[in-house]
Amino acid sequence: MRHSLLTLILLLLPMSASAGSFDDAMAIVNDPTQLAVKADVAEKLFKKAVSENPNHVDAWYNLGLLALKTAKTDIAEEHWRTALKRDANFLPARARLAELDLSNPSKKGKAIIELNEIVEKERFQPEARNALAEVALGVRDWAQALKHSRNVLLGDPTNVNAYLNMAVAYYRQRLYDQAFLILKQAMERVPKAASLHNMKGLIYLAKDNSRLASESFMRAIKYDPGQLDAIINLASLELSYGDFAAAEKRFKHVLDKRPDDPDVILSHAVVLRGLERFDEAQKGYERVLELKPDSTKVQYNLCVLHYQFTNNYLEAQKSCNAYFKSIRRGHSKFREMRRRVRSIKELLQAEAEEKAEAAKCKQACEGRSCGDDGCGGQCGTCPDGKTCSEQGACVEAAGK
């Protein structure tokens, strides 16, 4: 089940002077159901706002968020840098730019320094604090993640990302009741926050309550049709209890938005295997290997595909051996894979012996139309009225 829990929140920032196009755009981005179908309209309205007022930093900032929502990080960066050219002290844009650098190992250290400098200037600055909370979550520093999140909430008691980071911190420690309490408090303030309902679904899954998990994922999708993590989680749940048709539709929808996401491609391929669309499943696995050549999950799934479903034991041997070499004794699949590898070796040996025997029989029948092939079969049979000679030819029966 997918545990990608962090979400993008478009923020309504204070305005020194209101503008109709900006307000109309914010009405869209603050309503997830509208944003799912009118993101392009919101973008045009923000662009109109900056054309009317080039110093409208809030519009530049939200243009960056819209670009980031569709994974256009270069355009997002450009918009945020433009906002800083208009106002060098516009901290949300500084924080977002630093956050982009967190994914670059060579820039990560400098980015963390920048984020800490921002919160020194403004203690409750939400973008910087939330980014630092995510960094802390990445290194399992639960105390720091909680500290940063609480500081955000002191300045903004409705900040969804802060509540989410707190819930994640408890969830990853398997403190599910505490995580649930955080979500309950959050939903009293922001009851339609899709990311919180998605997180709630994951907690229900951890407690083995698939029904309530499914309801939570469905609710997340209802409040935000673009909540892809909730769609993935629901599809994974449907896959787990064999509803391949429903899962396939959901994964396909996500792939339309994330065509190069290896995890989604892999899950979709598993669904295709369940639908007995084996050739398509293999293409999916091969695509994952193009994106992640070192993916051991793909080797395992290729092993299963060819060993259990296509009976292509040569291909199964390649994938099973590759996966078996990647795990150690004590791994949950070690014994299973050891049995598979041995079984495939025996099957290939038996297959080779059968082919050798068939070739031997074929050779014994060369130039013969009938008679014993020496392997318990016949080289052929003669039509009525004819009999097989010692030389293996069909001749007229005696007395005819």
NUPA-164883 format. One record per residue (C-alpha): x, y, z; residue number from 1. Coordinates in steps of 0.1 Angstrom, whole numbers, plus 2048, in hexadecimal, padded with zeros to 3 digits. Each point is the difference from the previous one (the first is absolute). Example, Ala and Ser with C-alpha at 12.3 -4.5 7.8 and 13.67 -1.06 7.14 Angstrom:
REM residues 2
+-----+-----+-----+-----+
|   u |   v |   w | num |
+-----+-----+-----+-----+
| 87B | 7D3 | 84E |   1 |
| 80E | 822 | 7F9 |   2 |
+-----+-----+-----+-----+
REM end
This chain:
REM residues 400
+-----+-----+-----+-----+
|   u |   v |   w | num |
+-----+-----+-----+-----+
| 800 | 800 | 800 |   1 |
| 80D | 821 | 7F6 |   2 |
| 80C | 817 | 81D |   3 |
| 807 | 820 | 7EE |   4 |
| 7EE | 817 | 818 |   5 |
| 80B | 824 | 7FA |   6 |
| 7EA | 816 | 7EC |   7 |
| 800 | 822 | 7EF |   8 |
| 7EB | 81B | 810 |   9 |
| 7F8 | 820 | 7EE |  10 |
| 7FF | 81C | 819 |  11 |
| 7EB | 81F | 800 |  12 |
| 819 | 81B | 809 |  13 |
| 7F8 | 823 | 80D |  14 |
| 7FC | 81A | 7E6 |  15 |
| 808 | 825 | 804 |  16 |
| 7E8 | 808 | 7E4 |  17 |
| 7E6 | 7E8 | 7F1 |  18 |
| 7FC | 7F9 | 7DB |  19 |
| 7E3 | 7EF | 7F0 |  20 |
| 813 | 7E7 | 7EB |  21 |
| 816 | 7F6 | 81E |  22 |
| 7E1 | 7FB | 816 |  23 |
| 7EF | 7EC | 7E5 |  24 |
| 81F | 7EA | 7FC |  25 |
| 802 | 7FA | 826 |  26 |
| 7DC | 7F6 | 801 |  27 |
| 809 | 7E4 | 7E8 |  28 |
| 821 | 7F4 | 811 |  29 |
| 7EF | 800 | 823 |  30 |
| 7E6 | 7E8 | 7F3 |  31 |
| 810 | 7DF | 7F7 |  32 |
| 7E2 | 7F4 | 7EC |  33 |
| 802 | 820 | 7EB |  34 |
| 826 | 7FE | 7FE |  35 |
| 7FE | 7DD | 7F2 |  36 |
| 7EE | 80C | 7E1 |  37 |
| 809 | 825 | 7FE |  38 |
| 825 | 802 | 807 |  39 |
| 806 | 80F | 7DE |  40 |
| 7E6 | 81B | 807 |  41 |
| 811 | 809 | 821 |  42 |
| 821 | 802 | 7EF |  43 |
| 7F2 | 818 | 7E6 |  44 |
| 7F1 | 816 | 81B |  45 |
| 821 | 801 | 814 |  46 |
| 812 | 80A | 7E0 |  47 |
| 7E6 | 81B | 7FA |  48 |
| 807 | 80C | 823 |  49 |
| 825 | 804 | 7FB |  50 |
| 7FB | 810 | 7DE |  51 |
| 7EB | 81A | 811 |  52 |
| 818 | 803 | 81D |  53 |
| 823 | 7F2 | 7FA |  54 |
| 808 | 804 | 825 |  55 |
| 7E4 | 7E9 | 80B |  56 |
| 816 | 7E8 | 813 |  57 |
| 7E3 | 7EB | 80D |  58 |
| 7F5 | 7F9 | 7DC |  59 |
| 824 | 7F7 | 7F5 |  60 |
| 802 | 7E9 | 81F |  61 |
| 7E0 | 7EE | 7F8 |  62 |
| 80A | 7FC | 7DB |  63 |
| 81E | 7ED | 80E |  64 |
| 7EA | 7EA | 815 |  65 |
| 7EA | 7F7 | 7E2 |  66 |
| 81F | 7F8 | 7EB |  67 |
| 80D | 7EA | 81C |  68 |
| 7DF | 7EE | 803 |  69 |
| 805 | 7F3 | 7DC |  70 |
| 825 | 7F8 | 807 |  71 |
| 80D | 81E | 7EB |  72 |
| 81B | 808 | 819 |  73 |
| 814 | 816 | 7E8 |  74 |
| 7E2 | 816 | 7FA |  75 |
| 7F8 | 801 | 825 |  76 |
| 823 | 80B | 808 |  77 |
| 7FE | 81B | 7E6 |  78 |
| 7E0 | 80E | 80F |  79 |
| 80E | 801 | 823 |  80 |
| 820 | 811 | 7F5 |  81 |
| 7EA | 81A | 7EF |  82 |
| 7ED | 805 | 820 |  83 |
| 821 | 806 | 813 |  84 |
| 80B | 819 | 7E5 |  85 |
| 7E1 | 814 | 809 |  86 |
| 805 | 7FB | 826 |  87 |
| 821 | 7F2 | 80C |  88 |
| 7F0 | 7FA | 823 |  89 |
| 7E4 | 7EB | 7F4 |  90 |
| 807 | 7E2 | 816 |  91 |
| 7E7 | 7E6 | 7F1 |  92 |
| 812 | 802 | 7DF |  93 |
| 822 | 7FD | 810 |  94 |
| 7F4 | 7E2 | 814 |  95 |
| 7F2 | 7EF | 7E1 |  96 |
| 820 | 805 | 7EC |  97 |
| 814 | 7F1 | 81D |  98 |
| 7E8 | 7E3 | 802 |  99 |
| 806 | 7F8 | 7DB | 100 |
| 826 | 7FE | 808 | 101 |
| 7FA | 7E6 | 81B | 102 |
| 7FD | 7E5 | 7E5 | 103 |
| 823 | 808 | 7F3 | 104 |
| 81B | 7F0 | 816 | 105 |
| 819 | 81B | 7F6 | 106 |
| 7E8 | 81C | 80A | 107 |
| 7EE | 7F0 | 81E | 108 |
| 817 | 80D | 81B | 109 |
| 7FE | 824 | 7F4 | 110 |
| 7DB | 7FD | 7FC | 111 |
| 7FC | 7F5 | 824 | 112 |
| 815 | 81D | 80C | 113 |
| 7E9 | 817 | 7EB | 114 |
| 7E1 | 7F2 | 80F | 115 |
| 80D | 804 | 824 | 116 |
| 80A | 824 | 7F8 | 117 |
| 7DC | 806 | 7F5 | 118 |
| 7F1 | 7F3 | 820 | 119 |
| 818 | 815 | 814 | 120 |
| 7F2 | 81F | 7EE | 121 |
| 7DC | 7F4 | 804 | 122 |
| 7FB | 7E5 | 81A | 123 |
| 7DF | 7F3 | 7F3 | 124 |
| 808 | 802 | 7DB | 125 |
| 7EB | 7E2 | 7F3 | 126 |
| 812 | 7F7 | 7DF | 127 |
| 822 | 7FF | 810 | 128 |
| 7F4 | 7EE | 820 | 129 |
| 7ED | 7E6 | 7EC | 130 |
| 81E | 7F9 | 7EA | 131 |
| 816 | 7FC | 81E | 132 |
| 7E7 | 7E8 | 80F | 133 |
| 801 | 7EB | 7E0 | 134 |
| 826 | 800 | 803 | 135 |
| 7FE | 7F4 | 824 | 136 |
| 7E7 | 7E5 | 7F6 | 137 |
| 818 | 7F4 | 7E5 | 138 |
| 81B | 7F9 | 81B | 139 |
| 7E7 | 7F3 | 81A | 140 |
| 805 | 81E | 817 | 141 |
| 7DD | 7FF | 80D | 142 |
| 806 | 81A | 81B | 143 |
| 80C | 81A | 7E7 | 144 |
| 7E3 | 7F8 | 7E8 | 145 |
| 7E7 | 805 | 81C | 146 |
| 811 | 820 | 80B | 147 |
| 800 | 810 | 7DE | 148 |
| 7DB | 7F6 | 7FA | 149 |
| 7F5 | 80E | 821 | 150 |
| 811 | 821 | 7F9 | 151 |
| 7ED | 802 | 7DF | 152 |
| 7DF | 7FA | 812 | 153 |
| 808 | 81B | 819 | 154 |
| 800 | 819 | 7E4 | 155 |
| 7E5 | 7EF | 7EB | 156 |
| 7E8 | 7E8 | 812 | 157 |
| 7F1 | 7F4 | 7DF | 158 |
| 820 | 7F6 | 7EE | 159 |
| 7F9 | 7DE | 7F1 | 160 |
| 825 | 7F7 | 7F8 | 161 |
| 80A | 806 | 824 | 162 |
| 7E4 | 7E9 | 80D | 163 |
| 80A | 7E6 | 7E6 | 164 |
| 825 | 801 | 809 | 165 |
| 7F7 | 7FB | 825 | 166 |
| 7E9 | 7E2 | 7F7 | 167 |
| 81B | 7F1 | 7EA | 168 |
| 81A | 803 | 81D | 169 |
| 7E9 | 7EC | 817 | 170 |
| 7F5 | 7E8 | 7E4 | 171 |
| 824 | 7F7 | 7F7 | 172 |
| 807 | 7F8 | 825 | 173 |
| 7E1 | 7E9 | 7FF | 174 |
| 7EF | 817 | 819 | 175 |
| 7DF | 7FE | 7ED | 176 |
| 7E9 | 80C | 81C | 177 |
| 815 | 820 | 804 | 178 |
| 800 | 805 | 7DA | 179 |
| 7DA | 7FB | 800 | 180 |
| 7FC | 81B | 81B | 181 |
| 814 | 819 | 7EC | 182 |
| 7EA | 7F9 | 7E1 | 183 |
| 7E0 | 803 | 815 | 184 |
| 80C | 822 | 80C | 185 |
| 80A | 80B | 7DD | 186 |
| 7DF | 7F5 | 7F1 | 187 |
| 7EC | 815 | 819 | 188 |
| 811 | 81E | 7F0 | 189 |
| 804 | 7F5 | 7DC | 190 |
| 7E6 | 7E3 | 7FB | 191 |
| 804 | 7FE | 7DA | 192 |
| 826 | 7FE | 7FE | 193 |
| 805 | 7E2 | 7E9 | 194 |
| 824 | 7F9 | 80B | 195 |
| 7F4 | 7FB | 824 | 196 |
| 7E5 | 7E7 | 7F6 | 197 |
| 81B | 7EE | 7EB | 198 |
| 816 | 7FE | 81F | 199 |
| 7E2 | 7F4 | 815 | 200 |
| 7FB | 7E4 | 7E7 | 201 |
| 824 | 7F4 | 804 | 202 |
| 7FB | 7FF | 826 | 203 |
| 7E1 | 7EB | 7FB | 204 |
| 815 | 7E9 | 7EA | 205 |
| 81A | 7FD | 81B | 206 |
| 7E4 | 7F5 | 817 | 207 |
| 7F4 | 7E6 | 7E7 | 208 |
| 7DF | 812 | 7FA | 209 |
| 7FE | 7FF | 7DA | 210 |
| 7DC | 80C | 7FF | 211 |
| 806 | 821 | 813 | 212 |
| 821 | 804 | 7EC | 213 |
| 7ED | 7FE | 7E0 | 214 |
| 7E6 | 819 | 80C | 215 |
| 81B | 818 | 80A | 216 |
| 812 | 7FE | 7DE | 217 |
| 7DE | 804 | 7EE | 218 |
| 7F9 | 81F | 815 | 219 |
| 822 | 80F | 7F8 | 220 |
| 7F9 | 7FB | 7DB | 221 |
| 7DE | 80F | 804 | 222 |
| 80E | 820 | 810 | 223 |
| 81D | 802 | 7E7 | 224 |
| 7FD | 7EC | 7E0 | 225 |
| 824 | 808 | 7F9 | 226 |
| 80C | 7EF | 820 | 227 |
| 815 | 7E6 | 7EE | 228 |
| 80F | 7F0 | 820 | 229 |
| 7DD | 7F7 | 80C | 230 |
| 7F7 | 7F2 | 7DD | 231 |
| 820 | 7EB | 801 | 232 |
| 7F9 | 7F4 | 824 | 233 |
| 7DC | 7F6 | 7F7 | 234 |
| 80C | 7EF | 7E0 | 235 |
| 81A | 7EC | 814 | 236 |
| 7E5 | 7F6 | 819 | 237 |
| 7EA | 7F4 | 7E3 | 238 |
| 81D | 7ED | 7F2 | 239 |
| 806 | 7EF | 821 | 240 |
| 7DD | 7F1 | 800 | 241 |
| 800 | 7F7 | 7DB | 242 |
| 7EA | 81B | 7F1 | 243 |
| 818 | 803 | 7E2 | 244 |
| 7E7 | 813 | 7E9 | 245 |
| 7FA | 81C | 819 | 246 |
| 825 | 802 | 809 | 247 |
| 80A | 801 | 7DC | 248 |
| 7EA | 81F | 7F9 | 249 |
| 80F | 813 | 81E | 250 |
| 824 | 7F8 | 7F8 | 251 |
| 7FA | 80A | 7DC | 252 |
| 7F2 | 821 | 80B | 253 |
| 81F | 807 | 815 | 254 |
| 817 | 7F6 | 7E3 | 255 |
| 7EF | 81A | 7EB | 256 |
| 80D | 81A | 819 | 257 |
| 821 | 7EE | 80A | 258 |
| 80A | 7ED | 7E1 | 259 |
| 824 | 7FA | 80C | 260 |
| 7F9 | 7F6 | 824 | 261 |
| 811 | 7DE | 804 | 262 |
| 7EB | 7F6 | 81E | 263 |
| 7DF | 807 | 7EF | 264 |
| 80C | 7EE | 7E0 | 265 |
| 80A | 7E2 | 814 | 266 |
| 7DF | 7FE | 813 | 267 |
| 7ED | 804 | 7DF | 268 |
| 814 | 7E3 | 7F1 | 269 |
| 7F7 | 7EA | 81D | 270 |
| 7DB | 808 | 7FA | 271 |
| 804 | 7F8 | 7DB | 272 |
| 80F | 7DF | 80A | 273 |
| 7E1 | 7FA | 815 | 274 |
| 7EB | 807 | 7E2 | 275 |
| 814 | 7E6 | 7EC | 276 |
| 80D | 81B | 7E9 | 277 |
| 823 | 7F1 | 803 | 278 |
| 811 | 812 | 7E2 | 279 |
| 7F5 | 822 | 80D | 280 |
| 80B | 7F7 | 823 | 281 |
| 823 | 7F7 | 7F3 | 282 |
| 802 | 821 | 7ED | 283 |
| 7F8 | 812 | 820 | 284 |
| 81B | 7EE | 814 | 285 |
| 819 | 807 | 7E4 | 286 |
| 7F7 | 825 | 801 | 287 |
| 807 | 800 | 826 | 288 |
| 822 | 7F1 | 7F9 | 289 |
| 807 | 81C | 7E7 | 290 |
| 7F8 | 81A | 81B | 291 |
| 810 | 7EC | 81D | 292 |
| 819 | 7E6 | 7F3 | 293 |
| 808 | 7F5 | 824 | 294 |
| 7DC | 7F9 | 80A | 295 |
| 7FF | 7DE | 811 | 296 |
| 7DA | 802 | 803 | 297 |
| 7FD | 7FE | 7DA | 298 |
| 816 | 7E1 | 7FF | 299 |
| 7EA | 7EF | 819 | 300 |
| 7E1 | 808 | 7ED | 301 |
| 80F | 7F5 | 7DF | 302 |
| 80A | 7DF | 812 | 303 |
| 7DC | 7FB | 80B | 304 |
| 7F2 | 809 | 7DE | 305 |
| 814 | 7E7 | 7EC | 306 |
| 802 | 7E5 | 81A | 307 |
| 7DB | 7FF | 80A | 308 |
| 7EE | 80E | 7E2 | 309 |
| 812 | 7FE | 7DF | 310 |
| 815 | 7E1 | 807 | 311 |
| 81D | 810 | 7EF | 312 |
| 81A | 7F0 | 816 | 313 |
| 81F | 80F | 7EF | 314 |
| 7F3 | 823 | 807 | 315 |
| 7F5 | 7F6 | 822 | 316 |
| 823 | 7F2 | 808 | 317 |
| 810 | 822 | 7F7 | 318 |
| 7E9 | 815 | 815 | 319 |
| 7FE | 7E7 | 81E | 320 |
| 826 | 7FC | 801 | 321 |
| 804 | 826 | 7FE | 322 |
| 7E8 | 806 | 81D | 323 |
| 80E | 7E2 | 815 | 324 |
| 823 | 80F | 7FE | 325 |
| 7F3 | 821 | 80D | 326 |
| 7F3 | 7F2 | 821 | 327 |
| 810 | 7EF | 81D | 328 |
| 7F8 | 7E3 | 817 | 329 |
| 7E6 | 80C | 819 | 330 |
| 7ED | 815 | 7E6 | 331 |
| 7DB | 7F9 | 800 | 332 |
| 801 | 7F2 | 7DC | 333 |
| 821 | 7ED | 803 | 334 |
| 7F1 | 7DD | 804 | 335 |
| 7E6 | 807 | 7E6 | 336 |
| 81A | 80B | 7E7 | 337 |
| 817 | 7E3 | 807 | 338 |
| 7E4 | 7E8 | 7F9 | 339 |
| 7F7 | 813 | 7E0 | 340 |
| 824 | 800 | 7F3 | 341 |
| 804 | 7DB | 807 | 342 |
| 7DE | 7F8 | 7F0 | 343 |
| 808 | 814 | 7E1 | 344 |
| 821 | 7EE | 7FC | 345 |
| 7EF | 7DE | 802 | 346 |
| 7E5 | 80B | 7E8 | 347 |
| 819 | 80D | 7E6 | 348 |
| 813 | 7E0 | 804 | 349 |
| 7E1 | 7EB | 7FA | 350 |
| 7F7 | 816 | 7E3 | 351 |
| 822 | 7FB | 7F0 | 352 |
| 7FD | 7DB | 804 | 353 |
| 7DE | 800 | 7EF | 354 |
| 80E | 814 | 7E4 | 355 |
| 81D | 7E9 | 7FC | 356 |
| 7E9 | 7E2 | 800 | 357 |
| 7E9 | 811 | 7E7 | 358 |
| 81E | 807 | 7E9 | 359 |
| 80B | 7DC | 803 | 360 |
| 7DD | 7F4 | 7F6 | 361 |
| 7FF | 819 | 7E3 | 362 |
| 821 | 7F3 | 7F4 | 363 |
| 7F4 | 7DC | 801 | 364 |
| 7E2 | 809 | 7EA | 365 |
| 815 | 812 | 7E5 | 366 |
| 7F6 | 7F1 | 7DF | 367 |
| 7E4 | 7EB | 80F | 368 |
| 7DA | 806 | 7FC | 369 |
| 7F6 | 7E7 | 81B | 370 |
| 80B | 7E7 | 819 | 371 |
| 80E | 800 | 823 | 372 |
| 815 | 81F | 809 | 373 |
| 813 | 7EE | 81B | 374 |
| 7F2 | 818 | 81B | 375 |
| 7DF | 7F0 | 806 | 376 |
| 7EF | 812 | 7E3 | 377 |
| 7FB | 7FD | 7DB | 378 |
| 811 | 812 | 7E3 | 379 |
| 7DE | 801 | 7EF | 380 |
| 7E2 | 7EB | 7F7 | 381 |
| 7F6 | 7F1 | 7DF | 382 |
| 7DE | 806 | 7F0 | 383 |
| 7E6 | 7E4 | 7FD | 384 |
| 80A | 7E4 | 7E8 | 385 |
| 825 | 806 | 806 | 386 |
| 819 | 7F1 | 818 | 387 |
| 822 | 80B | 80D | 388 |
| 81E | 7EF | 7F2 | 389 |
| 820 | 7F9 | 814 | 390 |
| 810 | 81E | 7EE | 391 |
| 7E4 | 817 | 80E | 392 |
| 7ED | 804 | 7DF | 393 |
| 7DB | 7FD | 7FB | 394 |
| 7FA | 7E3 | 7E7 | 395 |
| 7E2 | 7EE | 7F3 | 396 |
| 7F3 | 7E6 | 819 | 397 |
| 806 | 7DC | 7F7 | 398 |
| 7E3 | 7F1 | 7EC | 399 |
| 7F6 | 821 | 7F2 | 400 |
+-----+-----+-----+-----+
REM end
